Amino acid sequence: MDHSIATELTGFQPLSLDELNGKAAMLERLDNKYIVPADRLRPALNAFSDFFDVLEIDGIRAFTYATRYYDDDGLRSYYDHHQGRRKRCKVRVRDYIDSGLSYLEVKLKSKRQITVKKRLKLREPGAGLDLSGEAFIDTCHREIYDSPFDRPLVPVIGMRYRRITLVAKEGGERMTIDTELSFDAGGVSRRVRPDISIVETKSARGNGIADAILRGLHVHPTKRCSKYCVGMAATGQVARHNRFLPALRRLQLLDGRALSPA
């Protein structure tokens, strides 16, 4: 993490994991994503500290995440997102490196276009999909779309990053700040500059306190900023990535080293 950004967290009151879990889980929410350089993030953090607490565990406020995304041979999850389909599903296994925990996570879009995230705790980090995991994915898909999940999945990309989690002092709003992003797929590795962060706000209506603060600083959302899709494009795993060009440009990944033709 950019050390100058880390020092800005001293203005936040700590929040324990138990306290975080005691608040609204925000598993159904509207999200906005922002790509923010460090010099724009610092004043935002100063403003956030009046309204948000920071997750702290054993004195740590920035946590390492390792995530593997799964897709089928035709990359339907990627192309459903690229084409803007209303009905889409992403599957990932996320290892929380600092705590040694691992979860299978399924993200879907409801009929109201609200992101719904379902999680299943796994036995240990590094575990792949087994029959119970496949059954969980199918159950989640049936609950939202009333149809089975009917395609086999394989791991297609891995990524790592450092995450700060901020939780509103009042209400269920929260936000994450991801830095030091790296993507690895098909033998290709890409890295995002450590002074560039992806900030994701999560609120019931998609227009919370954090969004208002960022707008006041003339920082606006970047549409189609899925880390999965950006990573697949940046590592050259996909034939089309037009919709993700703004995000790739702001992340400074649009230098052509690994990108396939748009």
C-alpha positions as CSV (number, residue, x, y, z in Angstrom):
1,M,0.0,0.0,0.0
2,D,1.1,3.5,-0.7
3,H,2.5,4.5,2.8
4,S,1.3,8.1,2.6
5,I,-2.2,6.8,2.2
6,A,-1.8,4.4,5.1
7,T,-0.9,7.2,7.4
8,E,-4.3,8.9,6.6
9,L,-6.1,6.0,8.5
10,T,-4.9,7.3,11.9
11,G,-7.9,9.7,11.9
12,F,-10.4,6.7,11.9
13,Q,-11.8,5.0,15.0
14,P,-11.2,1.2,14.9
15,L,-14.1,-1.2,14.4
16,S,-13.7,-4.9,15.3
17,L,-14.8,-7.8,13.1
18,D,-17.5,-8.7,15.6
19,E,-18.8,-5.1,15.5
20,L,-18.8,-5.2,11.7
21,N,-20.7,-8.4,11.6
22,G,-23.2,-7.0,14.0
23,K,-24.1,-4.3,11.5
24,A,-26.1,-4.9,8.3
25,A,-24.2,-7.4,6.1
26,M,-24.9,-5.4,3.0
27,L,-25.1,-8.6,0.9
28,E,-27.9,-6.8,-1.1
29,R,-26.7,-3.4,-2.2
30,L,-26.1,-0.9,-5.0
31,D,-22.4,-0.4,-5.7
32,N,-20.4,2.4,-7.2
33,K,-16.8,2.0,-8.1
34,Y,-14.2,4.8,-8.4
35,I,-10.6,4.7,-9.7
36,V,-8.8,7.2,-7.6
37,P,-5.1,8.3,-7.5
38,A,-3.5,8.8,-4.2
39,D,-3.5,12.6,-4.4
40,R,-7.3,12.6,-4.8
41,L,-7.9,9.9,-2.2
42,R,-6.1,11.7,0.7
43,P,-8.7,14.5,1.0
44,A,-11.5,12.0,0.6
45,L,-10.1,10.0,3.5
46,N,-10.0,13.1,5.7
47,A,-13.7,13.7,5.0
48,F,-14.6,10.0,5.4
49,S,-13.1,9.8,9.0
50,D,-16.0,12.0,10.3
51,F,-18.6,9.4,9.1
52,F,-16.9,6.1,9.0
53,D,-14.9,3.7,11.2
54,V,-12.2,1.4,9.9
55,L,-12.1,-2.4,10.3
56,E,-9.1,-3.3,12.5
57,I,-8.0,-6.8,13.5
58,D,-5.0,-7.4,15.7
59,G,-3.8,-3.9,14.9
60,I,-4.0,-4.4,11.1
61,R,-6.2,-2.1,9.0
62,A,-5.2,-3.2,5.5
63,F,-5.7,-6.9,4.7
64,T,-4.4,-9.1,1.9
65,Y,-7.0,-10.9,-0.3
66,A,-6.3,-13.6,-2.9
67,T,-9.1,-14.4,-5.2
68,R,-9.7,-17.0,-8.0
69,Y,-12.5,-16.4,-10.4
70,Y,-14.2,-19.3,-12.2
71,D,-15.8,-19.4,-15.6
72,D,-16.7,-21.9,-18.2
73,D,-14.7,-22.6,-21.4
74,G,-16.7,-20.0,-23.3
75,L,-16.2,-17.4,-20.6
76,R,-19.9,-16.8,-20.3
77,S,-19.6,-14.9,-17.1
78,Y,-17.2,-12.4,-18.7
79,Y,-19.1,-11.9,-21.9
80,D,-22.5,-11.6,-20.1
81,H,-20.9,-8.7,-18.2
82,H,-19.3,-7.3,-21.3
83,Q,-22.7,-7.4,-23.1
84,G,-24.5,-5.8,-20.2
85,R,-26.9,-8.7,-19.7
86,R,-29.3,-8.2,-16.8
87,K,-29.1,-11.9,-15.8
88,R,-25.5,-12.7,-14.9
89,C,-23.5,-14.6,-12.3
90,K,-19.9,-14.5,-11.2
91,V,-18.2,-17.2,-9.1
92,R,-15.0,-16.8,-7.1
93,V,-13.1,-18.3,-4.2
94,R,-11.6,-15.7,-1.9
95,D,-8.8,-16.4,0.6
96,Y,-8.5,-13.9,3.4
97,I,-4.7,-14.3,3.9
98,D,-4.4,-12.6,7.3
99,S,-7.1,-14.6,9.0
100,G,-6.7,-17.9,7.2
101,L,-10.3,-18.0,6.1
102,S,-11.7,-18.9,2.7
103,Y,-15.2,-18.4,1.1
104,L,-16.9,-19.5,-2.1
105,E,-18.8,-16.4,-3.2
106,V,-21.5,-16.1,-5.8
107,K,-22.5,-12.7,-7.1
108,L,-25.8,-12.2,-9.1
109,K,-27.9,-9.4,-10.3
110,S,-31.5,-9.4,-9.0
111,K,-34.5,-8.3,-11.1
112,R,-34.1,-4.8,-9.6
113,Q,-30.4,-4.8,-10.7
114,I,-29.3,-5.0,-7.1
115,T,-26.1,-7.0,-6.5
116,V,-26.8,-10.1,-4.4
117,K,-23.8,-11.9,-2.9
118,K,-24.0,-15.3,-1.4
119,R,-21.2,-16.9,0.6
120,L,-20.2,-20.4,1.7
121,K,-17.3,-20.9,4.2
122,L,-14.8,-23.4,2.9
123,R,-12.7,-25.8,4.9
124,E,-9.3,-24.2,4.1
125,P,-7.6,-21.6,1.9
126,G,-6.6,-22.9,-1.6
127,A,-9.6,-25.3,-1.8
128,G,-11.2,-25.6,-5.2
129,L,-14.8,-26.2,-6.1
130,D,-16.1,-29.6,-4.9
131,L,-19.6,-31.1,-5.2
132,S,-20.9,-29.1,-2.2
133,G,-19.6,-25.9,-3.8
134,E,-21.2,-26.7,-7.1
135,A,-24.5,-27.5,-5.3
136,F,-24.3,-24.1,-3.5
137,I,-23.8,-22.3,-6.8
138,D,-26.8,-24.1,-8.3
139,T,-29.0,-23.2,-5.2
140,C,-28.0,-19.5,-5.4
141,H,-28.8,-19.4,-9.1
142,R,-32.2,-21.1,-8.7
143,E,-33.1,-18.6,-5.9
144,I,-32.5,-15.6,-8.0
145,Y,-33.3,-16.8,-11.6
146,D,-35.5,-19.8,-11.0
147,S,-33.3,-21.9,-13.2
148,P,-30.3,-24.3,-12.6
149,F,-26.7,-23.3,-13.1
150,D,-25.9,-25.6,-16.0
151,R,-22.3,-25.2,-17.0
152,P,-19.0,-26.6,-15.6
153,L,-16.5,-24.1,-14.2
154,V,-12.7,-23.9,-14.1
155,P,-10.4,-21.3,-12.5
156,V,-9.5,-18.7,-15.1
157,I,-7.7,-15.8,-13.3
158,G,-6.1,-15.1,-9.9
159,M,-5.7,-11.7,-8.3
160,R,-4.3,-10.2,-5.1
161,Y,-4.8,-6.9,-3.5
162,R,-4.7,-5.0,-0.2
163,R,-8.1,-3.9,1.2
164,I,-9.3,-1.3,3.7
165,T,-12.9,-1.6,4.8
166,L,-14.7,1.4,6.1
167,V,-18.1,1.2,7.9
168,A,-20.5,4.0,8.5
169,K,-20.9,5.1,12.1
170,E,-24.7,5.2,11.5
171,G,-26.6,3.0,9.2
172,G,-25.4,0.0,7.1
173,E,-23.3,1.9,4.5
174,R,-19.8,0.7,3.9
175,M,-17.0,1.0,1.5
176,T,-13.7,-0.7,0.4
177,I,-10.4,0.7,-0.8
178,D,-8.3,-1.8,-2.8
179,T,-4.6,-1.1,-3.6
180,E,-1.6,-3.0,-4.9
181,L,-3.8,-4.9,-7.4
182,S,-2.2,-7.7,-9.4
183,F,-3.7,-10.1,-12.0
184,D,-2.3,-13.4,-13.1
185,A,-3.9,-15.5,-16.0
186,G,-2.6,-17.6,-18.8
187,G,1.0,-17.1,-17.7
188,V,0.6,-13.3,-17.9
189,S,1.0,-11.0,-14.9
190,R,-0.2,-7.4,-14.8
191,R,0.2,-5.0,-11.9
192,V,-1.6,-1.7,-11.1
193,R,0.5,1.1,-9.8
194,P,0.4,1.2,-5.9
195,D,-0.7,4.8,-5.8
196,I,-3.9,4.0,-7.7
197,S,-6.9,2.6,-5.8
198,I,-10.3,1.1,-6.6
199,V,-12.8,2.5,-4.2
200,E,-16.2,0.8,-4.0
201,T,-19.1,2.3,-2.1
202,K,-22.0,0.0,-1.0
203,S,-25.3,1.5,0.1
204,A,-29.0,0.6,-0.1
205,R,-29.7,3.2,-2.8
206,G,-26.3,3.6,-4.4
207,N,-26.1,7.3,-3.3
208,G,-24.6,7.3,0.2
209,I,-22.4,9.5,2.3
210,A,-19.2,8.4,0.6
211,D,-20.7,9.0,-2.9
212,A,-21.6,12.6,-1.9
213,I,-18.1,13.2,-0.5
214,L,-16.4,11.9,-3.6
215,R,-18.7,14.0,-5.9
216,G,-17.9,17.1,-3.8
217,L,-14.2,16.4,-4.6
218,H,-15.1,16.0,-8.4
219,V,-14.4,12.3,-8.3
220,H,-16.9,10.4,-10.3
221,P,-17.7,6.6,-10.7
222,T,-16.1,4.5,-13.4
223,K,-18.7,2.3,-15.0
224,R,-17.9,-1.3,-15.8
225,C,-15.0,-1.6,-13.4
226,S,-15.3,-5.3,-12.5
227,K,-11.9,-6.5,-11.3
228,Y,-12.6,-9.8,-12.9
229,C,-13.3,-8.3,-16.3
230,V,-10.5,-5.7,-16.1
231,G,-8.1,-8.5,-15.2
232,M,-9.2,-10.8,-18.0
233,A,-8.8,-7.9,-20.5
234,A,-5.4,-6.7,-19.1
235,T,-3.9,-10.2,-19.3
236,G,-5.1,-10.8,-22.8
237,Q,-7.5,-13.6,-22.1
238,V,-10.5,-12.2,-24.0
239,A,-11.2,-11.2,-27.6
240,R,-13.4,-8.2,-26.8
241,H,-13.0,-5.6,-24.0
242,N,-14.5,-2.4,-25.4
243,R,-16.7,-1.7,-22.5
244,F,-13.8,-1.9,-20.0
245,L,-11.6,0.6,-21.9
246,P,-12.3,3.5,-19.5
247,A,-11.4,1.4,-16.5
248,L,-8.3,0.0,-18.1
249,R,-7.2,3.5,-19.1
250,R,-7.7,4.9,-15.6
251,L,-5.8,2.0,-14.1
252,Q,-3.0,2.6,-16.6
253,L,-3.3,-0.9,-17.9
254,L,-4.0,0.1,-21.5
255,D,-0.4,0.0,-22.8
256,G,-1.0,-3.0,-25.1
257,R,1.5,-5.4,-23.5
258,A,-1.0,-8.1,-23.0
259,L,-4.3,-6.9,-24.4
260,S,-6.0,-8.7,-27.2
261,P,-7.6,-6.7,-30.0
262,A,-10.8,-4.9,-28.7
